[in-house]
Amino acid sequence: MNIKYQIQKDTLSQILGFYGILDFEFQEAEGGVANTTVFVSTNNQSFVLRVYRLNTQTDEEIFEEIEFLNFLKSKNLLVPNILPNSGGDYLTKVILSGIEWQVVLMPRIKGKTITNSQWLDPDFIKQIGIIQAQLHLAGVEFALVKSKLE
């Protein structure tokens, strides 16, 4: 069963305690189909907490996603760092009220809002196309590397 978690401050307090984050504000991001995204702010930092929906991702699948992000970073593509919890783990698993939560935390990077006129600018479209092509090529390379290791 694919269940979306109800994000509440007391639940987040327990989860974020694994990262040493005790005093925070939060806002759940709108949308999101596969996961729930929560924006977390402290006095001097902003984070993104990705909460995987119940029974949708195995630990191995999440670790592969983290590995892929690191691979993209090695190819000089702009992707977030996954932050380790206080135990040094990149995937945090917490059991609350008998339900296991799987989460990862990353720094929040502020981006720019894209205006409608930019979508009509051929140079902007070309830049987006180049980045998309780099992502696709890196994905193919990652799959080849993974298949050779297995």
Protein Blocks (a to p, Z undefined) as FASTA:
>chain_A
ZZdddddfklmmmmmmmnopabdcddddeejjkbccdddddfkbccddddddehkbcfkl
mmmmmmmmmmmmmnopacddddddfkopabdcddeehiacddddddddddddddfklmmm
mklmmmmmmmmmmmmmmmmmmmmmmmmmZZ
